[in-house]
Amino acid sequence: MEKKHWFKTYIYIWVGQFVSLISSSAVNFAIIIWLSLEFKSAEVLAYAAIAALLPQAMIGPFAGVYIDRWDRKKVMIFADAFIATCTLLMTFTLRDGNIQLDLMYLLMVCRSLGSAFHQPAMQAIAPLIVPEDELLRVSGINQILQSVSSIAGPALGALAIANLPINQVLYLDVIGAAFAIISLLFISIPYIKSDSKASIHQVWRDLKLGFLAIHENKGLNRMFLYSIIATMGIMPVAIMFPLMTIEHFGGDKFEMSVIEIIWGIGMLIGGSLLSIFKVTYRKVLMLNCMHILLGLTFVLSGILPAKMFIIFVALTGFGGAAMSIFSAVFMTIIQEQIAPNMLGRVFSLYFSFAIIPSLIGLLFAGNIADSIGVANAFIIAGGLCILLGIVSFMTPSLMLLGENRNTEQVNS
């Protein structure tokens, strides 16, 4: 497969996704501020997160089967258009200060359905375009784009929510989706055609093949398992960052913005390191170390006294860097281990497997915050991450992952 002009192709993808990421980040942060200040409830934030994640988790594995069959460029275009349409409809639910949470949750569910197709398709196109020895560098650049959007997005979101009603702020997401769609129209992405028909029996068969691609690679399935367990503990805590800032450290809109921006700066640094320097040591070592580093930032944040907000800011930056490197390395290992025609369903299965257990934690997020406190929740989640990082170093199949990549790669 010809990959000589991969960088030129990815320039178009990066430009469109960059604008889309910034606008989405701005809108997401504006919604968080709005929900946090309007309701001051971890329960409301948890329900919003569930509405945004559960549908994606439920249909994700089936979406992955079709992503591997369909033209991935068209999948991304139609998914972006559908998500933008849902956002546009959401503006009417919040018009004139009329808060209809049930309808807002429903539209977030619809947006999640679109994301179930878009996110795995985006991850699955890289091996079709990029030479294998450049995959980690591309993942690093993707993390840079996400990082810059994490820095600029909250600043833009805070500015927007301070000057505009929430329903008008949502238009930013629609504009960003339009940019992403237009950029995709200028490029060509290889299309791996499937001769088999999309019957129910065949879909189940393809889904099973995707599961076996993970299960039969012992190192890979252990990596998935540990990441899923970590996500189950981290997800409830992740939505509590605004409450941690407000309740534990006595912050407000400005401090919330600072935390979001610093997290983005940390991610930017992590992604930049991967894109600038050629990584010569094994990726699995980086993966395990980032697990431990992220856990340490959570634990230390939880034990800080309320007057040490500036230390919380610094720890958040380190956490962002650890998360950026972890995500880039994790995705690259999957792209190296799994054949391109299987990536759509494998990424979809992972996203679903990671999300569904974490929703259990989200359901109890309000009770967790009320019963043990937000700070203690940070300590517990961080301790879990550290433990999993240590266990990863003690798992032989995981530590061998990547050493015999050519012989381990799974083919359908």
N, C-alpha and C positions, 0 to 999 in steps of 0.2 A: 504494500500500500504506500503510495507516494506521500512523503511527509517533508519534502524540501522547503515548502513555503508555509510551514505551520505557523511561524511567528506572525506573518502578515495576516493570516486568517484569525489568529487569536487576538490581534489588535482590535479588530472589529467587535469580537465578543467581549473583550475587556472594557472597551469604551461604553458599549450599551449596558453591560452589567454594572459598571461603576456608577453610572447615573441612576440606574434602577436601585442599586444597593443604598446609595445615599438617600434617595427619596423614601425608600422603605424604612431605613433606619430612622429618619426624621419622623415619619408618621408613627412608627412603633413606639418611639420614645415619647412622642406627644400623647399617645393613647395611655402609656404607662403613667405619665404625669397626671393626666386627666382623671384616670381611674383612681390613682393613689390619693389625690387631693379631694376628689369628689366623694369617695366612699371610705377611704382610710381602712380598707379591709383586705387582709390576705386572702380571704375566701373569694372575693370578687376577682382578684388577680388570678387566683387559681382556676376559677371557672373560665375565665378568658383564655388562659393557657390551654386548658383542656379542649375548649372549642376550637382552638387553633391547631391542636396536635392530634386529637383522637381520630378524626376522619382520615387524616394522612396515614396514621398507623394502621387503620383498619383495611383500607383499600390499597395501601402501598405495595404489598407483595404482588397483587394482581395487576396493578399499574405497571410494575416492573416488567412483567411478561410482555405486555403490549409495547412498552418502550423499546424492548429488544427486537420487536417485530416491525415497528413503525419507523418512519423517518424522524430521527431525533431532533433535527432542526425544526420541523413542523410541530412536533410535540411541544417544544419550548415556546414557539410563537403562539400556539393556541392556548397553552397554559397561562402565559403572561396576559393574553387578552381576556381570558376568563376571570383571572384574579383581579384585573383592573376593573372589569364590569362589576364584580362583587363589591369592590371598594367604592365605586361610584354609587351603587345602590345604598351603601352604608351611610353616605352623606345625608340621605333623606331621613334615615332613622334618628339622626342627631340634629336635625334642623331646628332652629329657633329654641335651642336648649332643651328640647323634648327628649328625655332619656328613655329609650326603650331597650333595656338590657337584653331581653329575650330575643328580640329581632336582631340586635347587634351580635349576639352569640351565634345566631343562625347563619348570618352572613359570614362570620368568621369561620364557621364550619365549611361553608362553600369555598372560601378562599383556601382552606386547608386541602380540599379536594384537588384544586388546581396545583397546589404545591406538591402533592403526591406524585404528579407527573413531571413537574418542572425540575425539582431538585435532583432526583436520580438521573434524569436525562442530561442535565448540565454536567454532572460528575462523570457520566458514561461516555461523553464525547472526546475527552482528552486523549485516551489511547488510540483513537481513530485518527487523530491529527498530529500528535506530538511524539517524537522519538522517545523510546523508553528511558534513555539516559537523561532526558530533560524533564521527566514527569515531576520529580520532586521540586525542581526549580519553578515549574508552572504552578504547582500547588502553593509554593511560597508566594508567588506573585498574586495568586487568587486570595491568599490570606492578607496580603498588603492592601488589596482593593477593599476587602471586608474591613480591615483595620481603619483605613482612611474614612470609610463610610461610618465606622463606629465613632470616629472623632468628629467629623463634620456633621453627621446625621443628628446626634443629640443637640449640638449647638443650633443647627437649623430648626430642629423640632421645638426646642425651648423658645427660640425666637418666634417661631410660628404660633405656638400655643399662647404666648404672651400677648400677641397682637391680633390673632384671628380666632374665631370660634372653631371648635374641634371638627365640625363638618366640613369647613373650608380647608383645614389642614390636610384632610384626606385626599384632596385633589393632587397633592404632590406625588402620591403613589401612582395615580393614573398617568401623570406626565412621565414618571420614571419608566413605567411599563411600556409606554409608547416608544421611548428611546431604545429600550432593549429589543423590541420587535423590529424597529427600523434597521438597527445594526445587523440583525440576523439576516435580513433580506439581501445583504451585500456579500454574503459568504456562501461557500459550498461545504457541507459536512458529509463525509462518506456515509452511504446508506447500506447497511448489511441486510440484504433481503433474506426473508425466511420463506421457504417453499411450503411449509406446513400450514394448514388451515387453523384459524383461531377458534376451534370448537371448544366446548367446555372441557372435554376429556384432554385435549391437547394443552389447554391453558394449565390445567392441574399438573400435567406431565412436565411442562416447562417450569412451573413453579417448583416442582419436586427436584428437577435438575439444578435449579438455582440454590435450593437448600442443600443438596448434596455437594455442590461446589464449595460450600462453606464447611459442612460437616466432615467431609472426607479429608480436608486439610487440617490436621490436628492443631498445628500452630495457629492457623487462622481462626479456627472456631474458639480457641482459648482467648485469643485477642478480642474477638467479638464478645465473648461471655464477660470478660473483666470490664470491658468498656460499657456494656449494658448495665452491669451492676453498679458501676460508678455513676452512670447517668441517672439511675433510679434514685440514688441518694442526692445527687447534685441538683436535679431539676427543681425540686421544691424550694431549695435554697436559692437557686438562680433568680426566681421571681421575687425573692425577698430582699434583694439588694436595695430597692427604693425604701422598703420599710426599715431595713438596717440603718440606712442613712438618716431617715426621719426620726425613728423611735430611739435607736441606741445612741446615735451621735448627735441628735437634735438638729439635723440639717433641714433644708428646704429645697426649693426648685434649683437654686444655684449649686448647692452641694450635690444634688442628684445628677445634675449635668456634669459636674466635675468628675464624679465617679464613672459615668458612662464614657466620657472623653478619655480619661486615664486608662480605662480598660482598652479602649481603641488604640491608644498610643502603645500600650504593651503589645497588643496584637500586631501593630505595624512593625515594631522592632523585631518580633519573632519571625514574621513573614519576610522581612528584609534580610535577616541573617540567612534564611534558607535560600533566597533568590540570588544573593550576592556571592555567597561562598559555596564552593563545591563540596558537598558532604562526602567524606571518604570513609567514615566509620558506620557501623551497622545501624540501620534505622530503628530496629527493635530496642536498642539501648536508649536511644533518644526518647522513644515512646514511653518506656518505663520510668525514666527520670522525670519526664514532664508530668506523669501521673502523681509522683511524689511531690514535686514542686508545687503543683496546683493545690494538692491537699494541704501542704504547709501554709500556703497563703490563706486558706479558709480557716484553719485552726487558729493561726495567729490573729486573724481579724476578729474571731469570736472571743478571744480572751483580752482584747484591748479594752482599756477603760474609755469611757465616753469622751474624755478630753483629748484623746490622741487620734483625732480624725485624720491628721496629716499622715500618720503611719498607715492608717487604713487606705488612704489614697495610694501610697507607695506599694503596699501589698497588692492592691487591685491591679496596678501596672504589671507587677511580676506575674500575677495570675493570668492576665491577658496574654502576656508573652508565652507562658507555658501552654495555654489553651490553643494559641495560634500554631505553635510548633507541633503539638500533639495532633491537631486536626489535619494539618498538611501531611505529616508523616503517616498517619493512619490511612488517609485516603490513597496515598501513593503506594503503600504496601498492598492494599486491595487491588489497585490498578495493575500492579506488577504480578500479583498472584493469580488473578482471574482472567480468562480469555475475554477479549472485547465483546463478543456476541453474547456474553453472560452478564455483563456488568450492570445493565439496567435492573434486572431482577435481584442481583446480589445487593446492590446499593439500596434498593427498595426494601428488601428483607431486613437489612441492617437497620435502616431508619425505623421500620416498624417494630423490630425486636427491641430497639433502644427506647422507643417512645412509650409503648404499652405498659411496661413495668413502672416507668417513671410517673405515669398518670395516677397510679395507686398512691404514690407519695403526694402528688398534687391535690388529690381529693382530700387529703388530711392536712394540707398546708396551713389552713386557717387554725386548726386545732393545735398543730405543731407550734405555730407562732404564739398562740395564747397559753399553751400548757408549759412548754419548756423555754420559750423565749427565742427570739430570732438569733441572738448571739450563740446560744447553745446549739441551735440547728446548724450553724456554720461549723462549729467545732466537730459535731458528729459526722457531717458530710465530708469534712476535710480528713478526719481520721480514717474514714472508709477509703478515700482515694489513696492515702499513704499506704494503708494495708494492702490494697490491690496492687500498687506499684511494687511493693516488696514481694508479694506472692508471684508477680509476673517474672521477677528475676529468678524465682525458684521453680519455674515451670519449664522443663527441658524442651518440650515441643515448641513453645513460644520463643524461647531463646535461640532455637535453630532456624526460626522462620527467616527465609530469604537466602540462606546459605546455599540451598540447592534449588533456586527458583526455576531454573529451566526444566528440571525434572518434575517439580511439584505443580507446575501450572496446570490448571484444570481446563479441559476442553469438553465442549458439549457433545 
